[in-house]
């Protein structure tokens, strides 16, 4: 597995002004089977995928706060293909939204989903969280994954997709987006055809209650 310093599983705040519904992965590749056992599909009561997330403990998934707008009711774990029935469907017990979240694009777009207990096995595992002092260098390659469309204005796919993107410095990012929230990481860029809608702002700060 890639070291945590080169592996980001964080949440889209905005992609050039459009809503990042469904974790769009542009020009990505199909994730190897059973390679990302912590990935979670956040779904509504119709069984529709509305957002991605990742399992951090046996009873908590991290997702984006704006996903609450789509009224999620449960998460699906243990399957890279959402059409495959071999998975765990776990009811959401409680939603904990960042206290400073207001709306999409203004930062703090992160949410904890408390679940009824998950059974860890060879297909379902938690992801190790990065250290607080982690420092990402310019052009450092990070990996992002999710379900959704694989091209702009394309149709959603059921397979988990993954793509490599490069970190952009805050200085360069702020030059293009003066209202950039303070607690984000920029990845992608104008000179790439890969990523979340080519350019994304990624949330990276959240405190769990004791």
N, CA and C atoms as a LAMMPS dump frame, in Angstrom:
ITEM: TIMESTEP
0
ITEM: NUMBER OF ATOMS
630
ITEM: BOX BOUNDS ff ff ff
-5.0000000000000000e+02 5.0000000000000000e+02
-5.0000000000000000e+02 5.0000000000000000e+02
-5.0000000000000000e+02 5.0000000000000000e+02
ITEM: ATOMS id mol type element x y z
1 1 1 N 0.844 -1.194 0
2 1 2 C 0 0 0
3 1 3 C 0.877 1.242 0
4 2 1 N 0.404 2.286 -0.645
5 2 2 C 1.167 3.529 -0.673
6 2 3 C 1.271 4.111 0.727
7 3 1 N 2.397 4.778 1.021
8 3 2 C 2.549 5.451 2.297
9 3 3 C 1.506 6.539 2.441
10 4 1 N 1.125 6.828 3.683
11 4 2 C 0.085 7.821 3.906
12 4 3 C 0.491 9.191 3.402
13 5 1 N 1.798 9.467 3.385
14 5 2 C 2.253 10.763 2.898
15 5 3 C 1.929 10.946 1.424
16 6 1 N 1.667 9.868 0.706
17 6 2 C 1.362 9.957 -0.714
18 6 3 C -0.048 9.467 -1.014
19 7 1 N -0.876 9.42 0.022
20 7 2 C -2.205 8.86 -0.18
21 7 3 C -3.238 9.75 0.484
22 8 1 N -4.061 10.385 -0.29
23 8 2 C -5.095 11.257 0.243
24 8 3 C -6.462 10.646 -0.003
25 9 1 N -7.228 10.513 1.062
26 9 2 C -8.635 10.218 0.893
27 9 3 C -9.374 11.323 1.614
28 10 1 N -9.661 12.369 0.877
29 10 2 C -10.231 13.571 1.417
30 10 3 C -11.387 13.984 0.524
31 11 1 N -12.011 15.07 0.841
32 11 2 C -13.298 15.34 0.215
33 11 3 C -13.312 16.581 -0.66
34 12 1 N -14.002 16.47 -1.749
35 12 2 C -14.092 17.57 -2.69
36 12 3 C -14.946 18.683 -2.106
37 13 1 N -14.417 19.89 -2.112
38 13 2 C -15.2 21.055 -1.732
39 13 3 C -15.833 21.692 -2.959
40 14 1 N -15.056 21.901 -3.977
41 14 2 C -15.586 22.512 -5.194
42 14 3 C -14.697 22.151 -6.359
43 15 1 N -15.303 21.982 -7.521
44 15 2 C -14.543 21.679 -8.731
45 15 3 C -14.884 22.728 -9.774
46 16 1 N -14.093 23.788 -9.769
47 16 2 C -14.333 24.888 -10.709
48 16 3 C -15.787 25.35 -10.676
49 17 1 N -16.342 25.375 -9.465
50 17 2 C -17.68 25.925 -9.307
51 17 3 C -18.805 24.933 -9.461
52 18 1 N -18.543 23.703 -9.875
53 18 2 C -19.658 22.774 -10.032
54 18 3 C -19.715 21.824 -8.854
55 19 1 N -20.891 21.336 -8.547
56 19 2 C -21.091 20.432 -7.437
57 19 3 C -20.414 19.106 -7.704
58 20 1 N -19.669 18.632 -6.735
59 20 2 C -18.947 17.367 -6.895
60 20 3 C -19.774 16.236 -6.316
61 21 1 N -20.902 15.973 -6.932
62 21 2 C -21.818 14.945 -6.446
63 21 3 C -21.401 13.592 -6.992
64 22 1 N -21.184 12.625 -6.097
65 22 2 C -20.903 11.271 -6.548
66 22 3 C -19.435 10.961 -6.726
67 23 1 N -18.546 11.827 -6.275
68 23 2 C -17.104 11.558 -6.319
69 23 3 C -16.603 11.318 -7.73
70 24 1 N -16.814 12.276 -8.613
71 24 2 C -16.385 12.124 -10.004
72 24 3 C -14.877 11.916 -10.095
73 25 1 N -14.448 10.896 -10.823
74 25 2 C -13.035 10.622 -11.056
75 25 3 C -12.803 10.734 -12.553
76 26 1 N -12.126 11.811 -12.978
77 26 2 C -11.938 12.087 -14.393
78 26 3 C -10.687 11.371 -14.896
79 27 1 N -10.857 10.595 -15.982
80 27 2 C -9.745 9.869 -16.612
81 27 3 C -8.987 8.971 -15.631
82 28 1 N -9.718 8.362 -14.718
83 28 2 C -9.102 7.43 -13.783
84 28 3 C -9.09 6.016 -14.334
85 29 1 N -8.656 5.09 -13.504
86 29 2 C -8.615 3.679 -13.866
87 29 3 C -9.373 2.864 -12.833
88 30 1 N -9.828 1.709 -13.242
89 30 2 C -10.54 0.83 -12.328
90 30 3 C -9.6 0.38 -11.211
91 31 1 N -10.051 0.51 -9.97
92 31 2 C -9.226 0.109 -8.834
93 31 3 C -9.087 -1.407 -8.806
94 32 1 N -7.892 -1.931 -8.534
95 32 2 C -7.715 -3.38 -8.428
96 32 3 C -8.661 -3.965 -7.387
97 33 1 N -9.202 -5.115 -7.67
98 33 2 C -10.162 -5.763 -6.777
99 33 3 C -9.585 -5.92 -5.373
100 34 1 N -10.401 -5.523 -4.39
101 34 2 C -10.056 -5.697 -2.973
102 34 3 C -8.805 -4.908 -2.565
103 35 1 N -8.502 -3.831 -3.286
104 35 2 C -7.298 -3.05 -2.984
105 35 3 C -7.563 -1.904 -2.018
106 36 1 N -8.812 -1.485 -1.893
107 36 2 C -9.163 -0.341 -1.04
108 36 3 C -10.341 -0.736 -0.161
109 37 1 N -10.053 -1.571 0.828
110 37 2 C -11.114 -2.164 1.643
111 37 3 C -11.811 -1.155 2.547
112 38 1 N -11.273 0.061 2.634
113 38 2 C -11.837 1.102 3.496
114 38 3 C -12.823 2 2.754
115 39 1 N -12.915 1.871 1.429
116 39 2 C -13.81 2.749 0.674
117 39 3 C -15.274 2.42 0.963
118 40 1 N -16.067 3.474 1.147
119 40 2 C -17.488 3.323 1.461
120 40 3 C -18.329 4.084 0.445
121 41 1 N -19.403 3.463 0.018
122 41 2 C -20.39 4.137 -0.826
123 41 3 C -21.512 4.623 0.078
124 42 1 N -21.676 5.938 0.166
125 42 2 C -22.741 6.529 0.974
126 42 3 C -23.991 6.608 0.099
127 43 1 N -25.1 6.032 0.576
128 43 2 C -26.284 5.88 -0.27
129 43 3 C -27.541 6.406 0.415
130 44 1 N -28.563 6.686 -0.415
131 44 2 C -29.853 7.135 0.115
132 44 3 C -30.795 5.944 0.286
133 45 1 N -32.04 6.228 0.669
134 45 2 C -32.969 5.131 0.951
135 45 3 C -33.432 4.389 -0.299
136 46 1 N -33.066 4.89 -1.487
137 46 2 C -33.367 4.185 -2.734
138 46 3 C -32.196 3.314 -3.185
139 47 1 N -31.137 3.288 -2.391
140 47 2 C -29.964 2.509 -2.758
141 47 3 C -29.101 3.177 -3.804
142 48 1 N -29.25 4.497 -3.961
143 48 2 C -28.457 5.242 -4.937
144 48 3 C -27.191 5.795 -4.283
145 49 1 N -26.062 5.654 -4.982
146 49 2 C -24.8 6.21 -4.492
147 49 3 C -24.857 7.728 -4.585
148 50 1 N -24.598 8.411 -3.457
149 50 2 C -24.624 9.877 -3.472
150 50 3 C -23.262 10.491 -3.163
151 51 1 N -22.412 9.764 -2.428
152 51 2 C -21.087 10.28 -2.085
153 51 3 C -20.166 9.125 -1.714
154 52 1 N -18.876 9.394 -1.784
155 52 2 C -17.897 8.436 -1.304
156 52 3 C -17.51 8.737 0.133
157 53 1 N -16.848 7.795 0.755
158 53 2 C -16.358 7.982 2.11
159 53 3 C -15.319 6.92 2.408
160 54 1 N -14.77 6.948 3.614
161 54 2 C -13.825 5.903 3.985
162 54 3 C -13.967 5.563 5.459
163 55 1 N -13.758 4.302 5.758
164 55 2 C -13.945 3.756 7.094
165 55 3 C -12.702 4.027 7.942
166 56 1 N -12.877 4.729 9.07
167 56 2 C -11.728 5.047 9.922
168 56 3 C -11.718 4.235 11.215
169 57 1 N -12.881 3.776 11.659
170 57 2 C -12.982 2.856 12.792
171 57 3 C -14.102 1.877 12.456
172 58 1 N -14.363 0.944 13.364
173 58 2 C -15.409 -0.04 13.097
174 58 3 C -16.802 0.574 13.103
175 59 1 N -16.932 1.809 13.569
176 59 2 C -18.265 2.42 13.589
177 59 3 C -18.303 3.859 13.072
178 60 1 N -17.251 4.3 12.353
179 60 2 C -17.28 5.648 11.795
180 60 3 C -16.743 5.681 10.367
181 61 1 N -17.49 6.381 9.512
182 61 2 C -17.063 6.682 8.143
183 61 3 C -16.933 8.193 8.02
184 62 1 N -15.896 8.661 7.327
185 62 2 C -15.738 10.081 7.022
186 62 3 C -16.245 10.335 5.609
187 63 1 N -17.057 11.365 5.456
188 63 2 C -17.542 11.766 4.134
189 63 3 C -17.577 13.292 4.09
190 64 1 N -18.197 13.855 3.073
191 64 2 C -18.29 15.311 2.925
192 64 3 C -19.596 15.819 3.526
193 65 1 N -19.545 16.981 4.166
194 65 2 C -20.724 17.537 4.821
195 65 3 C -21.839 17.842 3.827
196 66 1 N -21.478 18.273 2.609
197 66 2 C -22.528 18.608 1.643
198 66 3 C -23.319 17.376 1.21
199 67 1 N -22.788 16.19 1.489
200 67 2 C -23.513 14.965 1.139
201 67 3 C -24.79 14.809 1.957
202 68 1 N -24.86 15.511 3.082
203 68 2 C -26.075 15.449 3.891
204 68 3 C -27.277 16.014 3.143
205 69 1 N -27.03 16.859 2.137
206 69 2 C -28.124 17.415 1.33
207 69 3 C -28.877 16.329 0.569
208 70 1 N -28.237 15.169 0.37
209 70 2 C -28.847 14.087 -0.402
210 70 3 C -29.483 13.027 0.495
211 71 1 N -29.628 13.356 1.792
212 71 2 C -30.304 12.506 2.767
213 71 3 C -29.785 11.071 2.769
214 72 1 N -28.512 10.871 3.083
215 72 2 C -27.983 9.506 3.134
216 72 3 C -28.576 8.727 4.3
217 73 1 N -28.796 7.434 4.088
218 73 2 C -29.388 6.584 5.124
219 73 3 C -28.492 5.423 5.529
220 74 1 N -27.56 5.028 4.643
221 74 2 C -26.712 3.873 4.937
222 74 3 C -25.438 3.941 4.104
223 75 1 N -24.482 3.101 4.436
224 75 2 C -23.269 2.981 3.632
225 75 3 C -23.101 1.531 3.209
226 76 1 N -22.417 1.349 2.087
227 76 2 C -22.098 0.013 1.577
228 76 3 C -20.588 -0.151 1.617
229 77 1 N -20.138 -1.252 2.198
230 77 2 C -18.714 -1.543 2.359
231 77 3 C -18.393 -2.919 1.788
232 78 1 N -17.145 -3.097 1.37
233 78 2 C -16.685 -4.421 0.973
234 78 3 C -16.849 -4.761 -0.478
235 79 1 N -17.139 -3.759 -1.313
236 79 2 C -17.319 -4.037 -2.727
237 79 3 C -16.837 -2.882 -3.575
238 80 1 N -15.994 -3.166 -4.56
239 80 2 C -15.574 -2.138 -5.505
240 80 3 C -16.612 -1.934 -6.603
241 81 1 N -17.452 -2.937 -6.833
242 81 2 C -18.519 -2.838 -7.833
243 81 3 C -19.854 -2.764 -7.103
244 82 1 N -20.547 -1.635 -7.236
245 82 2 C -21.776 -1.412 -6.488
246 82 3 C -22.906 -2.338 -6.908
247 83 1 N -22.79 -2.978 -8.066
248 83 2 C -23.821 -3.907 -8.529
249 83 3 C -23.624 -5.312 -7.962
250 84 1 N -22.455 -5.539 -7.369
251 84 2 C -22.162 -6.843 -6.785
252 84 3 C -22.841 -6.94 -5.425
253 85 1 N -23.546 -8.019 -5.18
254 85 2 C -24.301 -8.156 -3.934
255 85 3 C -23.482 -8.579 -2.738
256 86 1 N -22.203 -8.875 -2.926
257 86 2 C -21.356 -9.357 -1.836
258 86 3 C -20.785 -8.177 -1.056
259 87 1 N -21.594 -7.608 -0.148
260 87 2 C -21.148 -6.43 0.586
261 87 3 C -21.864 -6.329 1.928
262 88 1 N -21.437 -5.378 2.729
263 88 2 C -22.122 -5.06 3.98
264 88 3 C -22.882 -3.749 3.801
265 89 1 N -24.15 -3.772 4.125
266 89 2 C -24.992 -2.58 4.078
267 89 3 C -25.273 -2.173 5.521
268 90 1 N -24.731 -1.029 5.93
269 90 2 C -24.781 -0.622 7.331
270 90 3 C -25.583 0.672 7.475
271 91 1 N -26.545 0.664 8.382
272 91 2 C -27.387 1.836 8.616
273 91 3 C -26.597 2.942 9.316
274 92 1 N -26.855 4.184 8.901
275 92 2 C -26.244 5.346 9.554
276 92 3 C -27.016 5.648 10.833
277 93 1 N -26.295 5.629 11.942
278 93 2 C -26.908 5.862 13.247
279 93 3 C -26.988 7.351 13.576
280 94 1 N -25.934 8.094 13.197
281 94 2 C -25.861 9.52 13.524
282 94 3 C -24.95 10.228 12.539
283 95 1 N -25.268 11.489 12.211
284 95 2 C -24.431 12.31 11.337
285 95 3 C -23.839 13.455 12.156
286 96 1 N -22.527 13.612 12.088
287 96 2 C -21.837 14.665 12.836
288 96 3 C -21.14 15.575 11.83
289 97 1 N -21.729 16.733 11.594
290 97 2 C -21.208 17.681 10.604
291 97 3 C -20.273 18.677 11.288
292 98 1 N -19.181 19.023 10.611
293 98 2 C -18.23 20.004 11.155
294 98 3 C -18.991 21.251 11.595
295 99 1 N -18.703 21.708 12.815
296 99 2 C -19.469 22.814 13.399
297 99 3 C -19.342 24.112 12.615
298 100 1 N -18.284 24.264 11.825
299 100 2 C -18.093 25.499 11.056
300 100 3 C -18.477 25.365 9.586
301 101 1 N -19.062 24.24 9.219
302 101 2 C -19.498 24.086 7.825
303 101 3 C -20.751 24.92 7.583
304 102 1 N -20.755 25.661 6.478
305 102 2 C -21.917 26.463 6.102
306 102 3 C -22.507 26.006 4.781
307 103 1 N -21.661 25.962 3.751
308 103 2 C -22.143 25.516 2.452
309 103 3 C -20.961 25.09 1.597
310 104 1 N -21.272 24.417 0.502
311 104 2 C -20.253 23.915 -0.405
312 104 3 C -19.373 25.054 -0.911
313 105 1 N -18.06 24.877 -0.803
314 105 2 C -17.127 25.864 -1.32
315 105 3 C -16.565 26.812 -0.288
316 106 1 N -17.1 26.778 0.947
317 106 2 C -16.638 27.705 1.981
318 106 3 C -15.746 27.028 3.015
319 107 1 N -15.382 25.789 2.792
320 107 2 C -14.483 25.086 3.698
321 107 3 C -15.204 24.246 4.734
322 108 1 N -14.419 23.464 5.473
323 108 2 C -14.928 22.594 6.543
324 108 3 C -15.987 21.611 6.05
325 109 1 N -15.857 21.201 4.806
326 109 2 C -16.848 20.317 4.18
327 109 3 C -16.535 18.864 4.528
328 110 1 N -16.813 18.513 5.769
329 110 2 C -16.475 17.172 6.241
330 110 3 C -17.491 16.724 7.292
331 111 1 N -17.761 15.431 7.306
332 111 2 C -18.806 14.894 8.166
333 111 3 C -18.432 13.486 8.61
334 112 1 N -18.724 13.181 9.861
335 112 2 C -18.583 11.828 10.382
336 112 3 C -19.939 11.141 10.352
337 113 1 N -19.95 9.909 9.896
338 113 2 C -21.159 9.097 9.912
339 113 3 C -20.959 7.983 10.928
340 114 1 N -21.73 8.022 12
341 114 2 C -21.652 6.948 12.987
342 114 3 C -22.542 5.802 12.521
343 115 1 N -21.991 4.608 12.517
344 115 2 C -22.69 3.438 11.992
345 115 3 C -22.993 2.445 13.104
346 116 1 N -23.953 1.578 12.816
347 116 2 C -24.051 0.365 13.602
348 116 3 C -22.789 -0.435 13.301
349 117 1 N -22.312 -1.219 14.225
350 117 2 C -20.986 -1.825 14.132
351 117 3 C -20.747 -2.584 12.831
352 118 1 N -19.555 -2.357 12.255
353 118 2 C -19.127 -2.998 11.009
354 118 3 C -18.311 -4.244 11.349
355 119 1 N -18.445 -5.277 10.546
356 119 2 C -17.637 -6.483 10.713
357 119 3 C -16.409 -6.391 9.812
358 120 1 N -15.236 -6.284 10.425
359 120 2 C -14 -6.239 9.65
360 120 3 C -13.641 -7.641 9.174
361 121 1 N -13.227 -7.73 7.91
362 121 2 C -12.827 -9.014 7.333
363 121 3 C -11.845 -8.752 6.199
364 122 1 N -11.623 -9.746 5.336
365 122 2 C -10.642 -9.577 4.26
366 122 3 C -11.084 -8.565 3.213
367 123 1 N -12.361 -8.179 3.215
368 123 2 C -12.867 -7.216 2.238
369 123 3 C -13.18 -5.85 2.85
370 124 1 N -13.25 -5.782 4.155
371 124 2 C -13.585 -4.531 4.852
372 124 3 C -12.538 -4.261 5.927
373 125 1 N -11.806 -3.148 5.769
374 125 2 C -10.781 -2.756 6.725
375 125 3 C -10.821 -1.239 6.912
376 126 1 N -10.291 -0.768 8.029
377 126 2 C -10.191 0.674 8.261
378 126 3 C -8.93 1.214 7.59
379 127 1 N -8.934 2.517 7.31
380 127 2 C -7.746 3.172 6.77
381 127 3 C -7.019 3.871 7.912
382 128 1 N -5.706 3.825 7.894
383 128 2 C -4.917 4.512 8.908
384 128 3 C -4.93 6.007 8.615
385 129 1 N -5.233 6.801 9.625
386 129 2 C -5.278 8.25 9.434
387 129 3 C -3.869 8.831 9.436
388 130 1 N -3.638 9.893 8.666
389 130 2 C -2.309 10.527 8.626
390 130 3 C -2.009 11.26 9.924
391 131 1 N -0.747 11.469 10.187
392 131 2 C -0.332 12.225 11.362
393 131 3 C -0.698 13.7 11.195
394 132 1 N -0.89 14.373 12.311
395 132 2 C -1.279 15.792 12.274
396 132 3 C -0.208 16.649 11.627
397 133 1 N 1.062 16.238 11.749
398 133 2 C 2.155 17.064 11.229
399 133 3 C 2.506 16.734 9.788
400 134 1 N 1.666 16.008 9.09
401 134 2 C 1.949 15.639 7.71
402 134 3 C 2.169 16.891 6.854
403 135 1 N 3.148 16.829 5.959
404 135 2 C 3.447 17.958 5.071
405 135 3 C 3.539 17.442 3.646
406 136 1 N 2.751 18.023 2.767
407 136 2 C 2.723 17.605 1.371
408 136 3 C 3.525 18.583 0.529
409 137 1 N 4.402 18.053 -0.291
410 137 2 C 5.25 18.876 -1.142
411 137 3 C 4.563 19.168 -2.478
412 138 1 N 4.984 20.249 -3.128
413 138 2 C 4.473 20.579 -4.459
414 138 3 C 4.786 19.44 -5.427
415 139 1 N 3.82 19.1 -6.25
416 139 2 C 3.919 18.035 -7.259
417 139 3 C 4 16.634 -6.661
418 140 1 N 3.855 16.521 -5.356
419 140 2 C 3.792 15.186 -4.756
420 140 3 C 2.533 14.493 -5.269
421 141 1 N 2.689 13.252 -5.668
422 141 2 C 1.573 12.519 -6.266
423 141 3 C 0.718 11.897 -5.175
424 142 1 N -0.573 12.156 -5.254
425 142 2 C -1.538 11.582 -4.323
426 142 3 C -2.569 10.786 -5.116
427 143 1 N -3.221 9.89 -4.432
428 143 2 C -4.182 9.022 -5.094
429 143 3 C -5.565 9.289 -4.528
430 144 1 N -6.532 9.456 -5.415
431 144 2 C -7.911 9.704 -5.012
432 144 3 C -8.808 8.669 -5.671
433 145 1 N -9.865 8.279 -4.976
434 145 2 C -10.731 7.226 -5.508
435 145 3 C -12.186 7.545 -5.228
436 146 1 N -13.071 6.963 -6.016
437 146 2 C -14.496 7.154 -5.796
438 146 3 C -15.32 6.557 -6.914
439 147 1 N -16.631 6.631 -6.736
440 147 2 C -17.583 6.204 -7.755
441 147 3 C -18.229 7.453 -8.352
442 148 1 N -18.679 7.368 -9.561
443 148 2 C -19.334 8.512 -10.191
444 148 3 C -19.032 8.545 -11.669
445 149 1 N -19.038 9.738 -12.257
446 149 2 C -18.759 9.854 -13.682
447 149 3 C -17.259 9.822 -13.925
448 150 1 N -16.859 9.343 -15.095
449 150 2 C -15.44 9.233 -15.438
450 150 3 C -15.013 10.247 -16.487
451 151 1 N -15.942 11.077 -16.933
452 151 2 C -15.613 12.176 -17.825
453 151 3 C -16.633 13.277 -17.619
454 152 1 N -16.265 14.486 -17.981
455 152 2 C -17.16 15.617 -17.796
456 152 3 C -18.476 15.383 -18.517
457 153 1 N -19.594 15.549 -17.772
458 153 2 C -20.95 15.351 -18.288
459 153 3 C -21.204 13.891 -18.687
460 154 1 N -20.381 12.982 -18.196
461 154 2 C -20.572 11.571 -18.516
462 154 3 C -21.556 10.898 -17.569
463 155 1 N -21.802 9.608 -17.819
464 155 2 C -22.696 8.826 -16.975
465 155 3 C -21.915 8.205 -15.824
466 156 1 N -22.611 7.963 -14.718
467 156 2 C -21.975 7.347 -13.567
468 156 3 C -21.655 5.886 -13.849
469 157 1 N -20.612 5.399 -13.193
470 157 2 C -20.231 3.996 -13.314
471 157 3 C -20.326 3.349 -11.939
472 158 1 N -20.444 2.027 -11.924
473 158 2 C -20.577 1.295 -10.671
474 158 3 C -19.24 0.815 -10.126
475 159 1 N -18.197 0.871 -10.943
476 159 2 C -16.877 0.408 -10.521
477 159 3 C -16.132 1.516 -9.77
478 160 1 N -15.418 1.133 -8.715
479 160 2 C -14.565 2.08 -8.004
480 160 3 C -13.411 2.487 -8.912
481 161 1 N -13.226 3.794 -9.089
482 161 2 C -12.182 4.322 -9.954
483 161 3 C -11.132 5.038 -9.11
484 162 1 N -9.895 5.024 -9.606
485 162 2 C -8.797 5.66 -8.884
486 162 3 C -7.95 6.464 -9.864
487 163 1 N -7.386 7.575 -9.393
488 163 2 C -6.573 8.423 -10.257
489 163 3 C -5.462 9.067 -9.425
490 164 1 N -4.316 9.291 -10.054
491 164 2 C -3.212 10.009 -9.419
492 164 3 C -3.297 11.491 -9.773
493 165 1 N -3.141 12.35 -8.781
494 165 2 C -3.121 13.797 -9.002
495 165 3 C -1.931 14.385 -8.257
496 166 1 N -1.481 15.556 -8.687
497 166 2 C -0.323 16.206 -8.072
498 166 3 C -0.761 17.373 -7.199
499 167 1 N -0.08 17.528 -6.087
500 167 2 C -0.375 18.614 -5.153
501 167 3 C 0.074 19.95 -5.739
502 168 1 N -0.754 20.975 -5.575
503 168 2 C -0.449 22.343 -6.002
504 168 3 C -0.181 23.173 -4.75
505 169 1 N 0.794 24.051 -4.772
506 169 2 C 1.085 24.886 -3.605
507 169 3 C -0.081 25.825 -3.316
508 170 1 N -0.225 26.169 -2.04
509 170 2 C -1.286 27.099 -1.648
510 170 3 C -1.133 28.439 -2.359
511 171 1 N 0.116 28.88 -2.537
512 171 2 C 0.369 30.164 -3.198
513 171 3 C -0.162 30.16 -4.624
514 172 1 N 0.157 29.115 -5.38
515 172 2 C -0.314 29.032 -6.763
516 172 3 C -1.822 28.861 -6.824
517 173 1 N -2.357 28.121 -5.877
518 173 2 C -3.801 27.898 -5.867
519 173 3 C -4.544 29.196 -5.546
520 174 1 N -4.042 29.936 -4.572
521 174 2 C -4.679 31.193 -4.19
522 174 3 C -4.591 32.236 -5.298
523 175 1 N -3.555 32.14 -6.147
524 175 2 C -3.433 33.073 -7.271
525 175 3 C -4.584 32.883 -8.256
526 176 1 N -5.063 31.65 -8.378
527 176 2 C -6.173 31.355 -9.284
528 176 3 C -7.526 31.506 -8.588
529 177 1 N -7.572 31.178 -7.293
530 177 2 C -8.827 31.226 -6.543
531 177 3 C -8.608 32.032 -5.27
532 178 1 N -8.746 33.374 -5.333
533 178 2 C -8.444 34.252 -4.192
534 178 3 C -9.257 33.929 -2.941
535 179 1 N -10.425 33.352 -3.098
536 179 2 C -11.267 33.049 -1.94
537 179 3 C -11.075 31.62 -1.445
538 180 1 N -9.95 31.059 -1.71
539 180 2 C -9.663 29.692 -1.293
540 180 3 C -9.762 29.57 0.226
541 181 1 N -10.571 28.616 0.745
542 181 2 C -10.64 28.424 2.198
543 181 3 C -9.272 28.035 2.758
544 182 1 N -9.056 28.326 4.037
545 182 2 C -7.741 28.102 4.645
546 182 3 C -7.411 26.623 4.806
547 183 1 N -8.395 25.797 5.092
548 183 2 C -8.117 24.402 5.444
549 183 3 C -8.364 23.454 4.275
550 184 1 N -7.704 23.735 3.155
551 184 2 C -7.846 22.856 1.998
552 184 3 C -6.487 22.525 1.404
553 185 1 N -6.46 21.457 0.642
554 185 2 C -5.304 21.081 -0.165
555 185 3 C -5.745 21.171 -1.613
556 186 1 N -4.935 21.758 -2.467
557 186 2 C -5.235 21.811 -3.897
558 186 3 C -4.517 20.673 -4.61
559 187 1 N -5.21 20.06 -5.546
560 187 2 C -4.596 18.994 -6.342
561 187 3 C -5.168 19.038 -7.741
562 188 1 N -4.363 18.638 -8.725
563 188 2 C -4.797 18.674 -10.118
564 188 3 C -4.15 19.853 -10.816
565 189 1 N -4.927 20.598 -11.601
566 189 2 C -4.382 21.789 -12.256
567 189 3 C -4.856 21.914 -13.681
568 190 1 N -4.605 23.063 -14.281
569 190 2 C -5.051 23.313 -15.646
570 190 3 C -4.316 22.461 -16.67
571 191 1 N -3.097 22.028 -16.355
572 191 2 C -2.311 21.269 -17.325
573 191 3 C -2.478 19.767 -17.185
574 192 1 N -3.593 19.338 -16.623
575 192 2 C -3.851 17.909 -16.485
576 192 3 C -5.252 17.586 -16.955
577 193 1 N -5.433 16.352 -17.401
578 193 2 C -6.77 15.903 -17.792
579 193 3 C -7.299 14.899 -16.791
580 194 1 N -6.615 14.771 -15.664
581 194 2 C -7.024 13.805 -14.659
582 194 3 C -7.433 14.514 -13.38
583 195 1 N -8.245 13.83 -12.582
584 195 2 C -8.589 14.338 -11.266
585 195 3 C -10.08 14.428 -11.075
586 196 1 N -10.501 15.173 -10.041
587 196 2 C -11.904 15.472 -9.803
588 196 3 C -12.229 16.702 -10.644
589 197 1 N -12.818 16.571 -11.785
590 197 2 C -13.19 17.724 -12.604
591 197 3 C -11.983 18.603 -12.903
592 198 1 N -10.812 18.016 -13.017
593 198 2 C -9.546 18.67 -13.342
594 198 3 C -8.908 19.454 -12.191
595 199 1 N -9.674 20.275 -11.47
596 199 2 C -9.088 21.017 -10.351
597 199 3 C -9.994 20.876 -9.146
598 200 1 N -9.42 20.545 -8.003
599 200 2 C -10.241 20.351 -6.819
600 200 3 C -9.622 20.979 -5.593
601 201 1 N -10.477 21.332 -4.658
602 201 2 C -10.045 21.788 -3.35
603 201 3 C -10.439 20.69 -2.37
604 202 1 N -9.501 20.227 -1.569
605 202 2 C -9.737 19.057 -0.74
606 202 3 C -9.657 19.406 0.743
607 203 1 N -10.681 19.035 1.488
608 203 2 C -10.712 19.304 2.919
609 203 3 C -9.765 18.373 3.653
610 204 1 N -9.073 18.882 4.673
611 204 2 C -8.155 17.998 5.373
612 204 3 C -8.128 18.188 6.878
613 205 1 N -8.986 19.003 7.454
614 205 2 C -8.951 19.205 8.892
615 205 3 C -10.279 18.815 9.518
616 206 1 N -10.204 18.031 10.587
617 206 2 C -11.404 17.646 11.319
618 206 3 C -10.976 17.086 12.658
619 207 1 N -11.646 17.468 13.731
620 207 2 C -11.329 16.942 15.052
621 207 3 C -12.445 16.006 15.502
622 208 1 N -12.035 14.813 15.932
623 208 2 C -13.011 13.887 16.491
624 208 3 C -13.174 14.185 17.973
625 209 1 N -14.409 14.09 18.449
626 209 2 C -14.652 14.298 19.87
627 209 3 C -14.045 13.15 20.664
628 210 1 N -13.585 13.411 21.902
629 210 2 C -13.002 12.335 22.695
630 210 3 C -14.024 11.239 22.981
